[in-house]
Structures are given as C-alpha cells and as structure tokens.
Amino acid sequence: MDVRRRSAGGAGRPVNGAVKMKVKMVDHHHHHQNDAAKASDALPLPLYLTNAVFFTLFFSVVYFLLTRWREKIRTSTPLHMVNLSEIVAILAFVASFIYLLGFFGIDFVQSLILRPSHDVWAVEDDEEDIILKEDARKVPCGQALDCSVPKIAPLKPALKVAQKVFDKEVVTETAPPSAEDEEIIKAVVAGTIPSYSLETKLGDCKRAASIRREALQRVTGKSLEGLPLEGFDYESILGQCCEMPVGYVTIPVGVAGPIMLDGREFSVPMATTEGCLVASTNRGCKAINLSGGASSVLLKDGMTRAPVVRFNSAKRAAELKFFMEDPENADTIATLFNKSSRFGRLQSVKCAVAGKNLYMRFCCSTGDAMGMNMVSKGVQNVLDFLQDDFPDMDVIGISGNYCSDKKPAAVNWIEGRGKSVVCEALIKGDIVTKVLKTNVAALVELNMLKNLTGSAIAGALGGFNAHASNIVSAVYLATGQDPAQNIESSHCITMMEAINDGKDLHVSVTMPSIEVGTVGGGTQLASQSACLNLLGVKGANREAPGANARQLASVVAASVLAAELSLMSAIAAGQLVNSHMRYNRSSRDVSAMVSA
C-alpha cells in the first residue's frame, strides 16, 4: 500500500474548542501558500449573494423554457426551432447548472461513493485558512495488498512508558502528531468532521484509527495508553467487523489438549483471562485421552429466524398458520426460500399464534456459515410471496424473538438452534483416581445434586451444567464466533453415571444449540483464522459443505465435556479453592495502580 510517512516534527496550532471550522477540499500543490487566494475571492459579489443570483437564474430559465416548450407542443411547432430568447435561456440554464453542481454537488457525490478521496482537507476558521497536504495514497482502503504503515509515533505528547514483558523492560516513546493530522484532530474534536467518516475521507484505515483515538482522548480527558494501536490490520474490519476503531484488545490464547474426538486429535484454542480455565480443561482432555477418547453425534443442524406478522383477526392469522404447515405447500415455500443462497435449504416452518399475531419459525441448513443473514434473506423471499395471497398481512418485523437469538429461550433448549450435539466418554476408574484425584461415586453424587437438582431449584433454563459457558466463550473468542451467542450456545446438560459395577464413569454433555460457523464475520480475521486452521476447520469445506462448521461444533462440545469432568472432579475432591488461588491470582503489586 502506498502510504505517506507523516512528519513527527510538525507542530500544530493550539486547540481552540470555541473556534468554528469549515472543511473544504484543496489542491495539495498549494499547501505552502497559507495566504493563497480563495476561489470565492474572484466573485464580484459576496458568496451568499452569488448563490442567490444563480439559484434565481436557474429556476427562472427552467420555468421560461418549460413554458415555451409547452406552447410549441400545443401549436405542433418543432422543439428544435428556437429563437434568440430561447438560445439565451438555454445558455443561462447550462451556466447556472454548472455553477450549482460545482458548488453543491461534488461533496454530495463523494459522500455516496465508498472510495477514499485523493485529497485530504483544509480547515478554515474565522482567522485564517490552513491548507493540508493531499493524501499520497493512490488506492482506496481495502484494495491494497498491505495496510501497514511505516512506524508512526503515537499521538500523545512525548511520554515514556515502561512495561515488563518476559522479564525485559520495553520502553516506548511517543511524539505529537504531524501538523496536518493535528488540524484534522481539531476538526473531529470540534465536530466539523464526523469521526465515522475518517476512513472514507483519508483512505487510510490505520491513520483514521490513530486520529480518532487522539480526538477521543482530548474530548474525554482520559488516556488510552494501555490500548494497543499498532500491529493490527484495520482494513480487515472495514465495513464488516467493527466501526470507528481506536485500537484493539489483547486476550491471551491458551491451548487445551490434544483431545481425542471421534478418532482424531484436536488442540483446542481458548481465548480467556480467567486463570485455571485452560489448565483445568487440559486435565479433562488428558483423562479422556487415557480412557480411549470421546465420541460425538450431531443430532440436528439448522439455523432459525422467526418473523412476526399481524392480521386484523386471529382467524386470518390461523389461516396463514394452516397454509404454512400444510405439506402440500412445503415445496413451494422451500423453492422460494432456497433462492436466497446456494447453501441455505429450508428444513421446516413451525408457527405459533398469539391473538391476531403469527410467529413463523423458519429452520434451514446454512453450510459452513453460522447463517443468520442467509436465513433472513430466505425468510424475506417467502414474506414477499405471501403478501400476494395475504394482502392484509402486516409484517411487523423480520425477527419476532421466536427464533430466538442471543437470549435464553426454552424454544432453543427444546427444538434446538444451530448445531445440536451430544458428546460422551467412558472414563476408567483408575484414571478418575490418578488423574482427576477423586472417585466415581463422588462425581455421580455431585453431578446429581449440583448440575441437576441444584439447577432445577434455581429455575435454570438450559443450565444443567457446571460451567459450559466458560469454554464456549473461550473457544468462540479464539475462533471468531459471535460471543453474544454464547447465551444459547451454552445450553447444556451434563450427565454422569457409574457403570461396570460402579468401577468406571460414563459422562456426557448434550448441547442443543451450538451456533458456529467457519466463514464470515470474525472468522476471517488473521488471529481467529489461525485458530480455526489449528483445528483444521478454516474456511468452507468444498467437498462437503457444512462439514467444517459441524466439526467445530463437535470440538466445542468435546471441550465442554473435558472442562466439566475436570471442574466437577476438583469440586468433589475439595481442590477448587486451592487451584484458583494458585492459577487465578495475580502476584503483581496493584497498590500503586490508579485510574488515569
């Protein structure tokens, strides 16, 4: 990528929040002429009077020409025959149109095109015009091969910060922004340049994040010193993952395993800040491996979306329900739905009536994508079709919460959503004793009283487990899944049973709504893509569409199985507090830490 190296020594003017600034595009060849004449200086009248004159002229000649052409049409006179007054009017129309287009149209057209401008800005206040350099980029953000920028000093005033990393002192120095960046920062602070438009205007995602970050620090008076800015590809998130970035959060990624699942070994990446979590999961993986591994079964694979529509009567809502659930209409509805995608295939529609409102829960396969957008497009196709036969149908929303997405819901616990998986393992008695430091009877009793009875007393909805959400969240963050879907994806019931005359332990987890994908969203980011690659499920599976996402769901369930086994053993053996004191307590002296 062609990027400009910004001067570290450029000094900007002091920030004056009271000054009103006006942003305009200028030619970069004149940036040394601070007193250069403006285009408006050549006008014989003030700018507002000139605009009024051209507005009046434009609408006057338009009215005159329309009147003349209407008369010609009535008298059957050819339109191309014009007299002197009409020629003058046409010339005046063209001149006024060109003026108005040049004055008002250019910035509007540029705002509609998602391409970076080949110019930066000049900021004009009441006292003087300050002309900025043109951005040296010749390609828009997202089209260059490399978005990295030569090392640019951060935007805070000169400051030294020491950070201990691997027992070495790393000292970073910062420098003030360049003069041109300083003016843009002032404009953002003053509100004359919208912060959200920086990427489009500058054509440099990294530089936009840097300027936005400094403007935010000045507005809030709070430091973002500990939030990293360098070392991230901001182009990769433009228009798809995150808006208005000012940095990125670092989360450690640990690896549990390998765990033997269905005859294959998987090393499971887990992004977490909770000490002891990876270590505990790793212990569970060890116990499972020594006992011959785990096995999994995919029970169901279907993403859901449930629009809500309203009629004038409950009778009409029931008529549509019967229509949607009639087997004779299934092929027609499926054909309409399946037009939205090569991979989206409608499986079922389940309807529920509430008064004169109807909720239709569409369920479809989505290949290797998590599939929310895919199923939504299919639903829209069906709704458009239904509008013809049910013109009195009022579509209230594409999602009526009968789906149900990112919320605890019994419908997901009972019907399933995404991937429904069961994972099990048979743990030998001696492994329970030697590795897990407890016994089979204690585990079975604890599981019954804690995960089953205790959760029932608490009124848990899908929470009949020890800590499934811990593992689901960690794997989701590492592999680029939607972390908010941890809510329904963590629905899990953990079962433990003594077998072989009480010598061995059968343990299983049933998870009816694991919502994962290996394409789209955060899966395309470099770090998350690397974690998917570690599991062997990166991207789409071309031979068997959907196989990678299904495999990822099985790995999530197996990881939950290992973590449940280890945590329950720690509780049964009375080791939970000691292990957390050892692995989940910081040894740093935090007494000196204060809020910036």
C-alpha positions in Angstrom: 0.0 0.0 0.0 1.2 3.5 -0.9 1.1 5.4 2.3 2.5 8.7 3.4 5.1 8.9 6.2 4.0 11.7 8.5 6.4 14.2 9.8 7.0 13.7 13.5 8.1 17.3 14.0 5.2 19.1 12.5 3.7 21.4 15.2 0.0 22.1 15.1 -1.8 25.1 16.4 -3.2 25.0 19.9 -6.7 23.5 20.2 -9.4 26.1 20.5 -12.7 24.5 21.1 -14.6 27.7 20.6 -13.4 28.2 17.0 -15.8 27.1 14.3 -14.0 25.3 11.5 -15.1 24.7 7.9 -13.7 21.8 6.0 -13.1 22.0 2.3 -11.1 20.2 -0.4 -8.0 21.9 -1.7 -5.2 21.2 -4.1 -2.1 19.9 -2.4 0.2 21.8 -4.7 -0.6 25.0 -2.8 0.0 23.8 0.7 2.9 26.2 1.2 0.8 29.3 0.3 -1.1 30.0 3.5 -2.2 33.3 2.1 -3.3 31.9 -1.3 -6.5 33.5 -2.8 -9.7 31.5 -2.5 -11.9 30.9 -5.5 -14.7 32.9 -4.0 -12.4 36.0 -3.8 -12.8 36.4 -7.6 -16.5 36.9 -7.4 -17.8 40.5 -7.7 -20.5 39.8 -5.0 -20.4 38.1 -1.7 -20.7 34.3 -1.9 -24.3 34.2 -0.5 -25.5 36.8 -3.0 -23.8 35.0 -5.8 -25.6 31.8 -4.8 -28.9 33.6 -4.7 -28.4 35.1 -8.1 -27.6 31.7 -9.7 -30.5 30.0 -7.9 -32.9 32.6 -9.2 -31.4 32.4 -12.7 -31.6 28.6 -12.8 -35.3 28.3 -11.7 -36.3 31.3 -13.9 -34.9 29.9 -17.1 -36.3 26.5 -16.3 -39.7 28.0 -15.9 -39.3 30.0 -19.1 -38.1 27.0 -21.2 -40.9 24.7 -19.9 -43.5 27.4 -20.7 -42.1 27.9 -24.3 -41.9 24.2 -25.0 -45.4 23.6 -23.8 -46.7 26.3 -26.2 -44.7 24.6 -29.1 -46.3 21.3 -28.3 -49.8 22.8 -28.3 -49.1 24.5 -31.7 -47.2 21.5 -33.1 -44.1 23.6 -33.6 -40.8 21.5 -33.8 -38.9 21.8 -30.5 -35.6 22.2 -32.2 -36.6 25.5 -33.8 -35.5 28.2 -31.2 -35.4 31.9 -31.3 -32.8 34.3 -29.8 -34.5 34.5 -26.4 -34.6 30.7 -26.1 -31.0 30.4 -27.0 -30.1 32.9 -24.3 -32.2 31.0 -21.8 -30.6 27.7 -22.7 -27.1 29.2 -22.2 -28.2 30.7 -18.9 -29.6 27.3 -17.8 -26.3 25.5 -18.6 -24.2 28.1 -16.9 -26.3 28.2 -13.7 -26.5 24.4 -13.6 -22.7 24.1 -13.9 -22.2 26.6 -11.1 -24.7 24.9 -8.8 -23.3 21.5 -9.5 -19.8 22.6 -8.8 -20.8 24.4 -5.6 -23.1 21.9 -4.1 -22.8 18.6 -6.0 -19.2 17.5 -5.7 -19.1 16.8 -1.9 -22.5 15.1 -2.1 -21.4 12.7 -4.9 -18.2 11.9 -3.0 -20.1 11.1 0.2 -22.2 8.5 -1.8 -19.1 6.7 -3.1 -17.3 4.4 -0.7 -13.9 5.3 -2.1 -11.3 7.4 -0.3 -10.7 10.9 -1.6 -7.5 11.7 -3.3 -7.2 14.8 -1.2 -7.2 15.4 2.5 -8.8 18.5 3.8 -8.1 22.1 4.6 -9.6 23.6 7.7 -10.8 27.2 7.6 -11.7 29.1 10.8 -12.6 32.7 11.3 -9.0 33.8 11.5 -7.1 32.0 8.7 -7.1 29.2 6.2 -4.8 26.3 6.9 -4.1 24.1 3.9 -3.3 20.4 4.4 -1.4 18.1 2.2 -3.0 15.7 -0.2 -3.1 12.0 0.9 -0.4 10.3 -1.1 -2.4 7.0 -1.3 -3.5 6.2 -4.8 -5.7 3.2 -4.0 -8.7 3.0 -1.7 -8.7 1.3 1.6 -9.3 -2.4 1.1 -7.7 -2.7 -2.4 -4.0 -2.5 -1.5 -2.1 -5.6 -0.5 -0.6 -4.2 2.6 -2.3 -1.7 5.0 0.6 -1.5 7.4 2.2 1.9 7.8 5.8 2.8 8.5 6.3 3.2 12.2 4.5 6.3 13.2 4.9 7.8 16.6 1.7 7.7 18.6 -0.3 10.8 19.0 0.1 11.6 22.7 2.6 14.2 23.9 6.1 12.9 24.5 5.9 10.3 27.2 7.8 7.2 28.3 6.0 4.1 29.5 7.7 1.0 30.8 6.1 -2.4 30.5 7.6 -5.6 31.8 7.4 -8.4 29.2 9.2 -11.6 29.6 11.3 -10.1 32.3 12.6 -7.3 30.0 11.8 -3.6 30.1 10.2 -2.4 26.9 10.2 1.4 26.8 8.0 3.1 24.2 8.3 6.8 23.3 5.5 8.9 21.7 5.6 12.1 19.7 3.0 14.7 18.8 1.0 14.3 15.6 2.0 16.0 12.4 0.7 19.4 11.5 -1.9 18.1 9.0 -3.1 15.4 11.4 -3.3 18.0 14.2 -5.7 20.1 12.1 -7.9 17.0 11.4 -7.9 16.1 15.1 -9.1 19.6 15.9 -11.9 19.3 13.4 -13.0 16.0 14.8 -13.0 17.4 18.3 -14.9 20.5 17.2 -17.5 18.2 15.4 -17.0 19.7 11.9 -15.6 16.3 10.7 -17.6 13.2 11.7 -15.5 10.6 13.3 -17.2 7.8 11.4 -16.2 9.3 8.0 -12.4 9.3 8.6 -11.7 6.0 6.8 -13.6 7.2 3.7 -12.1 10.6 3.7 -8.5 9.7 4.4 -8.3 6.4 2.5 -6.0 5.0 5.3 -7.7 2.9 7.9 -4.7 2.9 10.3 -4.3 6.6 10.1 -8.1 7.1 10.7 -8.0 5.0 13.8 -4.9 6.9 15.1 -6.6 10.3 14.6 -9.9 9.1 16.1 -8.1 7.8 19.1 -6.3 11.1 19.8 -9.5 13.0 19.3 -11.3 10.7 21.8 -8.5 11.3 24.4 -8.8 15.0 24.0 -12.6 15.0 24.3 -12.8 12.7 27.3 -9.7 13.8 29.0 -8.9 10.1 29.5 -5.8 8.2 28.4 -5.9 5.2 26.1 -2.2 4.5 26.7 -2.7 0.8 27.5 -4.9 0.1 24.5 -2.7 -1.1 21.6 -3.0 0.6 18.2 -0.1 -0.7 16.2 0.2 -4.2 14.8 -3.4 -4.6 13.6 -4.8 -4.8 10.1 -7.6 -2.2 10.3 -8.5 -2.8 6.6 -9.7 -6.3 7.5 -12.5 -5.0 9.7 -13.7 -2.1 7.5 -17.4 -2.4 6.7 -17.8 -5.9 8.3 -16.5 -6.3 11.8 -16.2 -3.1 13.7 -16.8 0.6 13.1 -14.9 3.6 14.4 -11.9 1.6 15.8 -9.5 3.2 18.2 -7.3 0.1 18.9 -7.8 -3.5 19.8 -8.0 -5.6 23.0 -5.5 -8.3 23.5 -6.7 -11.6 25.0 -4.3 -14.4 25.8 -4.9 -17.6 23.8 -4.1 -20.9 25.5 -4.3 -24.4 24.1 -6.0 -27.3 25.8 -5.4 -30.9 24.7 -4.9 -32.5 22.4 -8.2 -34.3 22.9 -9.1 -37.5 21.1 -12.5 -37.0 19.4 -14.0 -39.5 17.0 -10.6 -41.0 16.3 -8.9 -37.6 15.6 -6.8 -35.4 17.9 -7.6 -31.7 18.3 -5.7 -29.0 20.1 -8.3 -26.5 21.3 -7.5 -22.8 21.3 -9.1 -20.9 24.1 -9.1 -17.1 24.5 -9.6 -16.2 28.1 -8.4 -14.0 31.0 -9.6 -16.5 33.6 -6.7 -18.3 35.2 -7.1 -22.1 35.7 -9.6 -22.5 32.9 -7.2 -23.8 30.2 -5.3 -25.9 32.8 -8.5 -27.5 34.0 -9.8 -28.2 30.5 -6.4 -29.6 29.7 -6.6 -32.0 32.6 -10.0 -33.2 31.4 -8.6 -33.8 27.9 -5.8 -35.9 29.5 -8.3 -38.1 31.4 -10.4 -38.6 28.3 -7.4 -39.5 26.1 -6.1 -42.0 28.6 -9.6 -43.6 28.6 -9.7 -44.0 24.8 -11.1 -40.7 23.7 -14.6 -39.1 23.3 -17.2 -39.6 20.6 -19.8 -37.2 19.3 -23.1 -37.3 17.4 -24.7 -34.4 15.5 -28.4 -34.6 16.1 -29.6 -31.6 14.1 -28.2 -28.8 12.0 -30.4 -25.8 11.3 -30.4 -22.0 11.9 -33.7 -20.3 12.7 -35.4 -17.0 12.1 -38.9 -16.2 13.1 -40.7 -13.1 11.7 -43.8 -11.8 13.3 -46.8 -10.7 11.2 -50.2 -9.2 12.2 -53.7 -9.5 10.8 -57.0 -7.9 11.5 -58.3 -11.0 13.2 -57.0 -14.2 14.9 -58.9 -16.2 12.3 -56.7 -14.8 9.5 -53.6 -15.4 11.5 -54.7 -19.1 11.9 -55.4 -19.4 8.2 -51.8 -18.4 7.4 -50.6 -20.9 10.0 -52.5 -23.7 8.4 -51.2 -22.6 5.0 -47.6 -22.6 6.1 -47.9 -26.0 7.9 -49.8 -27.7 5.0 -47.5 -30.4 3.4 -48.9 -29.5 0.0 -47.4 -26.1 0.2 -44.0 -27.2 1.5 -42.3 -27.5 -1.9 -43.5 -24.1 -3.0 -42.3 -22.4 0.2 -39.0 -24.2 0.1 -38.3 -23.3 -3.5 -38.9 -19.6 -2.7 -36.7 -19.8 0.4 -33.9 -21.6 -1.3 -33.5 -19.0 -4.0 -31.6 -16.8 -1.5 -28.4 -18.9 -1.3 -26.6 -21.9 -2.7 -26.3 -23.4 0.7 -29.4 -22.3 2.5 -32.0 -25.1 2.4 -35.3 -24.8 4.2 -36.0 -27.7 6.6 -39.2 -26.8 8.5 -41.5 -24.0 9.5 -43.1 -24.0 12.9 -45.9 -21.5 13.6 -47.3 -20.0 16.8 -50.4 -17.8 17.1 -50.7 -15.1 19.8 -54.1 -13.4 19.3 -54.1 -11.9 15.8 -50.3 -12.2 15.5 -48.5 -15.0 13.9 -44.9 -16.1 14.5 -43.2 -18.3 11.9 -40.0 -20.1 12.9 -38.1 -21.0 9.8 -35.3 -23.5 10.2 -32.7 -24.1 7.4 -29.2 -25.5 6.8 -26.5 -22.9 6.2 -23.4 -24.7 5.0 -20.2 -23.6 6.8 -21.7 -20.2 7.8 -23.4 -19.5 11.1 -26.2 -18.5 8.8 -28.2 -15.6 10.4 -28.0 -13.4 7.2 -28.6 -16.4 5.0 -31.8 -17.5 6.7 -33.0 -13.9 6.9 -32.8 -13.4 3.2 -34.8 -16.6 2.6 -37.5 -15.5 5.0 -37.8 -12.2 3.2 -38.4 -14.1 -0.1 -41.2 -16.1 1.5 -42.8 -13.0 3.1 -42.8 -11.2 -0.3 -44.6 -14.2 -1.8 -47.2 -14.4 1.0 -48.1 -10.8 0.6 -49.8 -11.6 -2.7 -52.1 -14.3 -1.2 -52.5 -12.5 2.1 -52.6 -8.8 1.2 -53.9 -7.9 4.7 -50.8 -9.3 6.3 -48.7 -6.7 8.1 -45.1 -7.6 8.6 -44.1 -6.2 11.9 -40.5 -7.5 12.0 -38.2 -9.9 10.3 -37.4 -11.2 13.8 -40.1 -11.7 16.4 -37.9 -13.3 19.1 -39.4 -16.7 18.5 -36.0 -17.6 16.8 -34.6 -17.0 19.5 -31.2 -15.2 19.1 -28.9 -14.1 21.8 -31.4 -14.7 24.6 -32.1 -17.6 26.9 -35.2 -19.3 25.5 -37.0 -22.6 26.0 -37.6 -23.0 22.3 -33.8 -23.3 21.7 -33.5 -25.7 24.6 -36.3 -27.9 23.3 -36.2 -27.5 19.5 -32.5 -26.7 19.1 -30.8 -24.0 17.1 -27.6 -24.2 15.1 -25.9 -27.5 15.8 -27.4 -29.9 18.3 -24.6 -32.2 19.6 -24.1 -35.0 22.1 -20.6 -35.8 23.2 -19.7 -38.7 25.6 -16.7 -40.6 27.1 -16.1 -43.6 29.3 -13.6 -42.7 32.0 -11.8 -45.7 33.6 -11.9 -45.9 37.4 -8.2 -45.7 37.8 -8.0 -42.6 35.6 -10.6 -40.9 37.8 -8.4 -41.7 40.9 -5.0 -41.0 39.5 -5.6 -38.0 37.1 -8.8 -36.5 38.5 -8.0 -37.2 42.2 -11.5 -38.3 43.1 -13.7 -41.3 42.8 -16.7 -42.3 40.6 -19.3 -42.4 43.3 -18.4 -38.9 44.5 -18.6 -37.5 40.9 -22.0 -39.1 40.2 -23.5 -37.8 43.5 -22.1 -34.3 43.0 -23.5 -34.1 39.4 -26.9 -35.2 40.6 -27.1 -32.7 43.5 -25.3 -29.8 41.7 -25.9 -29.9 38.0 -29.4 -31.5 38.1 -31.1 -30.8 41.4 -29.4 -27.5 42.2 -30.0 -26.1 38.7 -33.7 -27.2 39.0 -34.1 -25.4 42.3 -32.5 -22.3 40.7 -35.0 -22.5 37.8 -32.2 -22.8 35.3 -33.1 -22.7 31.6 -30.6 -25.0 29.8 -28.1 -24.5 32.6 -27.8 -28.1 33.9 -24.0 -28.0 33.9 -21.1 -26.7 35.9 -19.6 -24.1 33.6 -20.2 -24.8 29.9 -20.3 -21.1 29.1 -16.7 -20.7 30.2 -15.5 -23.0 27.5 -18.0 -21.9 24.8 -17.0 -18.2 25.3 -13.2 -19.0 25.3 -13.4 -21.1 22.1 -15.8 -18.6 20.4 -13.5 -15.6 21.1 -10.5 -17.6 19.8 -12.2 -18.7 16.6 -14.1 -15.6 15.6 -17.7 -16.6 16.6 -20.3 -14.2 17.8 -19.6 -14.0 21.5 -23.2 -12.9 22.3 -24.4 -16.2 21.0 -22.7 -17.8 24.0 -26.1 -17.4 25.7 -28.0 -20.1 23.8 -24.9 -22.0 22.7 -24.1 -22.7 26.4 -27.3 -24.6 26.9 -26.0 -27.9 28.2 -27.0 -30.8 30.4 -24.1 -32.8 31.9 -24.9 -36.4 32.8 -22.7 -38.8 34.9 -23.4 -42.4 35.6 -21.4 -45.2 37.2 -21.1 -48.3 35.0 -19.3 -51.6 35.2 -20.5 -52.3 38.7 -19.5 -48.7 39.7 -15.9 -49.0 38.7 -16.0 -46.7 35.7 -17.7 -43.4 34.8 -19.9 -42.6 31.8 -20.0 -38.8 31.3 -21.8 -36.9 28.5 -22.9 -33.4 27.6 -25.9 -32.6 25.4 -25.9 -29.2 23.8 -28.9 -28.5 21.5 -28.0 -25.0 20.2 -24.3 -24.5 19.3 -24.2 -21.6 16.9 -20.9 -21.6 15.0 -19.5 -21.0 11.5 -16.1 -21.2 9.8 -16.8 -18.5 7.2 -18.0 -14.9 7.5 -17.9 -12.4 10.4 -14.8 -12.6 12.7 -13.6 -15.9 11.3 -11.8 -14.0 8.5 -9.5 -12.0 10.9 -5.9 -13.2 11.0 -5.8 -14.3 14.6 -9.1 -16.1 14.6 -8.4 -17.6 11.2 -5.2 -19.1 12.6 -7.1 -20.7 15.5 -9.5 -22.3 13.0 -6.6 -23.5 11.0 -5.2 -25.1 14.1 -8.4 -27.1 14.4 -8.4 -28.0 10.7 -11.7 -26.2 10.0 -10.6 -23.0 8.4 -12.9 -21.6 5.8 -15.5 -23.6 3.8 -15.3 -27.3 3.1 -15.6 -27.6 -0.7 -16.0 -31.4 -0.7 -18.8 -31.5 1.9 -20.3 -28.0 2.5 -21.1 -27.6 6.2 -18.6 -30.2 7.4 -16.2 -27.7 8.9 -18.9 -25.9 10.9 -20.3 -29.2 12.2 -16.8 -30.4 13.2 -16.2 -27.1 15.1 -19.5 -27.7 16.9 -18.3 -31.2 17.9 -15.0 -29.8 19.1 -16.8 -27.2 21.3 -18.9 -30.0 22.8 -15.9 -32.2 23.5 -14.1 -29.2 25.1 -17.1 -28.6 27.3 -17.0 -32.3 28.2 -13.4 -32.2 29.3 -13.9 -29.0 31.3 -17.0 -30.3 33.0 -15.2 -33.5 34.0 -12.2 -31.6 35.4 -14.1 -28.9 37.4 -16.6 -31.4 38.9 -13.6 -33.5 40.0 -11.9 -30.5 41.6 -15.1 -29.7 43.5 -15.6 -33.3 44.6 -12.0 -33.5 45.8 -12.2 -30.1 47.5 -9.5 -28.7 45.3 -11.4 -25.8 43.7 -10.3 -23.0 46.0 -6.7 -24.1 46.2 -6.4 -24.4 42.4 -7.9 -21.0 41.8 -5.6 -19.5 44.4 -2.7 -21.0 42.6 -3.6 -20.2 39.0 -6.1 -17.4 39.2 -4.4 -14.9 41.5 -2.0 -12.2 40.3 1.3 -11.8 42.1 1.7 -8.2 40.9 1.6 -5.3 43.4 -1.6 -3.4 42.4 -1.4 -0.9 45.3 0.2 1.6 43.0 -2.3 1.2 40.2 -4.5 4.3 39.8 -7.1 5.4 37.3 -5.6 7.6 34.5 
